[in-house]
Amino acid sequence: MACDEETQNNIHPCNVEKNQRSTYTVMRIFLLYLALVSGCLAQAYRPSKEVPPTFPREFRAAWVACVYNIDWPSKAGLGQASQKAELLRLLNQAQKLKLNAIIFQVRPNADAVYSSSIEPWSPWVSGTMGRSPGYDPLGFCIQEAHRRGIEVHAWFNPFRALPNKNMPTAANHVARTHPRSVKTYRNHKWLDPSHSFAQDRALQVIRDVVRRYDIDGVHIDDYFYPYPQVVGGKVAEQFPDGKSASQRRAAVDKFVQRMYKDVKKVKPWVRVGISPFGIWRPGVPRGIEAGIDAYEHLAADSRKWLAKGWCDYLSPQLYWRISPQKQSFVSLLQWWRAQGDRPVWPGIATSRIQSSEDPGRRASEILKQLNYSRTIGQNWVGHIHWSMKALMQNRDGISSSLTKQTYALPALVPPMPWLSRATPPATQVQVTHSGAGSTVSWSAVGAAKSYAIQARYRNQWQSVAVVPRGQHTMTLRGSPDAVALTVVDRFGNTSKPTVISR
């Protein structure tokens, strides 16, 4: 037959037609297989009653100081583009480390690192007090930090007016507009904490920022009254206000209590944090020594503020090592965490690694302190690094060690059950496969501040990520056997996890 005669060459039209039919059939079978497989994979995940482990909770933060350009920007008057680039590098490092908050200085000395109608632009940013840097640093910081799942706690110095009495000031700076409320002490200008104007101005500024900016916290540090020069246990020069130590403490107590109430009236979910000197009083606890008596010299009865609940967290500056008994990190942290029910998140001196302040301090000292902070006391755990600069420099490999060990897993910021115990609603979750990964998607929840994602591969659950409220998809590696998603609200409350498994 004609077909048989040309079989060797396989070019007869009969053979071509047979090959085309065969190829078409194979393609149909292959496409049908892909459709069936895709359909099976899309339907593979179903609601599950499986209960994943609790997502880790820990406040992980670092201070970002603008004063003296300690952390950011690298120098005063730097151009807008350079300032933004530096801040983005800082936030990227914080994200890489799995920090969940930064303490961003916004009022170094009666000035503003944000757009303000009350106080002048800070010279530490623009180079000249009162001159705009051309953008809003706080607004930019909040936007970019939240995009990376990082909280921003706005850090205010309530009473420090000028670090140098001869520093040039803008026409609307308090040293010029309200000189009667400002005292000169040694080389500083200081808003007198006992003056009603000084307190009202600080609270006005704080309320303004809380109202206009999407901050997550308000933070003040240890500068209530200025640190004095102490010689032989006595103050060499008294602050020129004519007040006794008890009157000063009463003034600062009043301010702290008012601040807490004012913030909560505006936005109850905004955390209020205070970072006092690390030793309440010399001799407390027994054996502890200090040249400064913060209670007497700085008018800081910080133990009272913690016990009374006038803050949502206290961060005493525990900058000493673990071993010295006179300022033992462990002894002090144990004492502080026994003084109230609110969290005590110690300030830790990461900047003293390989420094002239503490020669010989290694990164291992900081890692040990962080581990201790997770085991001491009953309060929610956390800590704050002083400061971000040391983490940017990776001193003695501290950042590398944190990434590999201490911060290997992401963590949620602890809740505030004294303010709210509401349970946010859960949400719908889907998983689809794409290439070598799996895409998790979910429906937005109005009450959400963030979403916590966990995945199970075989029998091992993993805490994968905390993502911001504006994000509703995430790609996971491989094909997890189960996925859990938890909604987190602004108070840190969590929904019941939505779990789907195969």
Secondary structure, DSSP 4 states (H G I P E B T S, - for coil): -HHHHTTTTT-SHHHHHHHHHHHHHHHHHHHHHHHHHHHHHHTT-EE----PPPPPB-EEEEEE--GGGSSSSSSTT--HHHHHHHHHHHHHHHHHHT--EEEEEEESSS-BSS--SSSPBPHHHHSSTT---SS-HHHHHHHHHHHTT-EEEEEE-SSEEESSTTS---TTSHHHH-GGGEEEETTEEEE-TTSHHHHHHHHHHHHHHHHHS--SEEEE-S-SSPPPPEETTEESS--TT---HHHHHHHHHHHHHHHHHHHHHH-TTSEEEE--BS-SBTTBSTT---S--HHHHS---HHHHHHHT-SSEE--B--S-SS-STT-HHHHHHHHTTS-SS-B--EE-GGGTT-SSSTT--HHHHHHHHHHHTTSSSSPPEEEES-HHHHHHTGGGHHHHIIIIITSS--BPP--TTT---------EEEEEETTEEEEEE---TT-SEEEEEEEETTEEEEEEEEETT--EEEEES--SEEEEEEE-TTS-BPPPEEEE-
